[in-house]
Amino acid sequence: MKRLLVALPWLILATAVVAQSTGVPYFPQVLPARTVVGRLATTPGPTEAIPFATLSTSLSSAVNFRVVTTASVTITSTDQIVAIKKASPSTTAIALPAVSTRGGLALKVFDWAGNAGDMTFTPSGSDKIMGVSSWIVGSGGVAGLGGALDLYPDTTLGGWVVK
């Protein structure tokens, strides 16, 4: 019995070491009600109990949609869908943010009213669009048939990829 009592703490310690070395996370086996185990932070760190409400909000965040009516548009780092709805036909200058600020967030820009004319997309700084310094999309001149562009930021390429 003495040997068992002496060996028991070592056995518990060995189990914890094996669990850590095999990649099995150490976290409380009993979680608070209505939670899951995970990590919401974008950096490495310990696991945490995440309430369902918090997880649901993080997973179903709304799409950032914006309507603009001007001839000059500056896309923000969080814009996802931008509708251009101008009252009268004229060209449209669209300034893109730095690819490095997008965090992989795709962008769609389209002419809602058919009045955007030629839409000239200009990337920030040394960024490119498909390897070139600007990209022009023509507008159809008819509501619903206007030009559109889907862009995907890629930091490895240092620019935007057109779909």
Backbone hydrogen bonds, N-H to C=O, Kabsch-Sander energy under -0.5 kcal/mol:
donor,donor_aa,acceptor,acceptor_aa,energy
5,L,1,M,-2.3
6,V,2,K,-2.3
7,A,3,R,-2.5
8,L,4,L,-2.0
10,W,6,V,-0.6
11,L,7,A,-2.3
12,I,8,L,-2.3
13,L,9,P,-2.3
14,A,10,W,-2.6
15,T,11,L,-2.0
16,A,12,I,-1.9
17,V,13,L,-2.2
18,V,14,A,-2.5
19,A,15,T,-2.3
20,Q,16,A,-2.1
21,S,17,V,-2.4
22,T,18,V,-1.4
23,G,20,Q,-1.0
24,V,19,A,-1.7
27,F,25,P,-0.7
31,L,29,Q,-0.6
35,T,32,P,-0.7
36,V,50,I,-2.1
38,G,48,E,-2.1
48,E,38,G,-2.7
50,I,36,V,-3.5
50,I,48,E,-0.6
52,F,34,R,-2.4
55,L,51,P,-2.4
56,S,52,F,-3.1
57,T,53,A,-2.0
58,S,54,T,-2.1
59,L,55,L,-2.2
60,S,56,S,-1.9
61,S,58,S,-0.6
65,F,63,V,-1.1
66,R,81,I,-2.4
68,V,83,A,-2.8
73,V,93,A,-3.2
75,I,73,V,-0.6
75,I,95,A,-2.8
79,D,76,T,-0.6
80,Q,64,N,-2.2
81,I,64,N,-2.1
82,V,108,K,-2.8
83,A,66,R,-2.7
84,I,82,V,-0.5
84,I,110,F,-3.1
85,K,68,V,-3.1
85,K,83,A,-0.7
90,S,115,N,-1.5
92,T,118,D,-2.5
93,A,71,A,-2.7
94,I,92,T,-0.5
94,I,120,T,-3.2
95,A,73,V,-3.0
95,A,93,A,-0.5
96,L,94,I,-0.6
96,L,122,T,-2.9
101,T,98,A,-1.9
102,R,99,V,-1.7
105,L,102,R,-1.5
107,L,151,L,-2.8
108,K,80,Q,-2.5
109,V,149,L,-2.4
110,F,82,V,-2.3
111,D,147,G,-2.7
112,W,84,I,-2.3
112,W,110,F,-0.8
113,A,84,I,-1.0
119,M,117,G,-0.5
119,M,137,V,-3.2
120,T,92,T,-2.8
120,T,118,D,-0.7
121,F,119,M,-0.7
121,F,135,W,-3.5
122,T,94,I,-2.8
124,S,97,P,-0.5
127,D,124,S,-2.3
128,K,158,G,-1.1
129,I,132,V,-2.9
130,M,128,K,-0.5
130,M,160,W,-2.7
132,V,129,I,-2.1
135,W,121,F,-2.1
137,V,119,M,-2.5
144,G,112,W,-1.2
145,L,142,V,-2.4
146,G,111,D,-0.6
149,L,109,V,-2.6
151,L,107,L,-3.4
151,L,149,L,-0.5
152,Y,161,V,-2.3
154,D,159,G,-2.6
158,G,154,D,-1.4
159,G,154,D,-2.0
160,W,128,K,-3.2
161,V,152,Y,-2.8
163,K,150,D,-2.2
